[in-house]
Amino acid sequence: MDHFLDYLKAHKGKMIGIGIGFIFGVMVLLLGFFRTLFLFICILIGYYIGNKVDKRGNFLEFLDKILPTGLK
């Protein structure tokens, strides 16, 4: 069992890639290609926004930066 865990630790990126590929394949079979692609794009956009908020620390400042100002 220790040998298996050592292998997983040594090849962490490959294991993550296999997991993502498996999930993507199952979702394509269940939802269809374009719905799955749309879902993954939404996930990536959410990750990007979340990462920006984590680095900046203030969600309202982030929204002020990306959204247009109100009409006067």
Residue pairs with C-beta under 8 A, 6 or more apart in sequence:
8 15
24 36
24 40
27 36
27 39
28 36
31 39
49 62
52 62
53 59
53 62
56 62
